[in-house]
Amino acid sequence: MIFDVIEEFRSPFADRIVVSIFGRGFHPDINREGLLKTSSKKLLAKCFSKKWHGKIKWRSSKLSPAQILEHQAESLSKLLSREDKYYPFRMVW
């Protein structure tokens, strides 16, 4: 079930970051086995971390995606306890 919650964040954060750095000319370094080299992994991790901890407008607040994910997990818990409704995360592009 946690993968379903994480899926809400994949497109606006992971996919968007990868597409944007490719659009800026990023060419990943790949080893003989076809896997990313450490330098490329570090760059991707750095770009993701910057986005993940930056504040974005969400509902009536400015929160980091990490904080929003915590809220979504709590909201899912309340849904399962039948205490509240669950509203999926939607990124404003």
C-alpha positions in Angstrom: 0.0 0.0 0.0 2.9 2.4 0.7 3.9 2.1 -3.0 0.5 3.4 -4.0 1.0 6.5 -1.8 4.6 7.0 -3.1 3.2 6.7 -6.7 1.5 10.1 -6.2 4.9 11.7 -5.9 6.8 9.8 -8.6 5.7 11.8 -11.6 6.0 15.4 -10.2 9.3 14.7 -8.5 11.3 11.8 -9.8 10.1 11.8 -13.4 10.1 15.5 -13.7 13.6 15.8 -12.4 15.0 13.2 -14.8 13.2 14.8 -17.8 14.4 18.3 -16.9 18.1 17.4 -16.5 18.0 15.5 -19.8 16.5 18.6 -21.3 19.5 20.6 -20.0 22.0 18.3 -21.7 22.6 15.6 -19.1 24.2 12.5 -20.5 24.5 9.7 -17.9 27.8 7.8 -17.5 27.1 4.1 -17.9 29.4 1.2 -17.0 30.0 -2.0 -19.0 27.0 -3.7 -17.4 24.7 -0.9 -18.5 24.3 0.6 -15.0 24.7 4.2 -14.0 28.2 5.1 -12.8 28.5 6.7 -9.3 29.0 10.2 -10.7 25.6 10.1 -12.5 23.9 8.6 -9.4 25.3 11.4 -7.3 24.0 14.0 -9.7 20.5 12.5 -9.8 20.4 12.1 -6.0 21.5 15.8 -5.5 18.8 17.1 -7.9 16.2 14.9 -6.2 17.2 15.9 -2.7 17.1 19.6 -3.6 13.6 19.3 -4.9 12.4 16.9 -2.1 13.4 19.3 0.7 12.4 22.6 -1.0 9.0 24.2 -0.1 6.1 24.1 -2.5 2.6 25.5 -2.3 0.2 22.8 -1.2 -3.4 23.5 -0.2 -3.0 26.6 2.0 0.6 26.1 3.1 4.1 25.9 1.9 5.6 22.5 2.7 8.4 20.3 1.5 7.3 17.1 -0.5 8.7 15.1 2.5 6.3 16.9 4.8 3.4 16.4 2.4 4.2 12.7 2.2 4.0 12.5 6.0 0.6 14.1 5.8 -0.6 11.7 3.1 0.5 8.7 5.2 -1.4 10.1 8.2 -4.4 10.7 6.0 -4.3 7.2 4.7 -4.2 5.9 8.3 -7.3 7.9 9.1 -9.0 6.6 6.0 -8.3 3.0 7.1 -9.6 3.8 10.6 -12.7 5.4 8.9 -12.0 8.7 10.7 -11.6 10.8 7.6 -11.4 10.9 3.7 -8.3 10.6 1.7 -7.4 13.1 -1.0 -4.5 12.3 -3.3 -1.6 14.6 -3.8 -1.9 16.7 -6.9 1.0 18.8 -8.1 0.3 22.3 -9.5 2.4 22.6 -12.6 
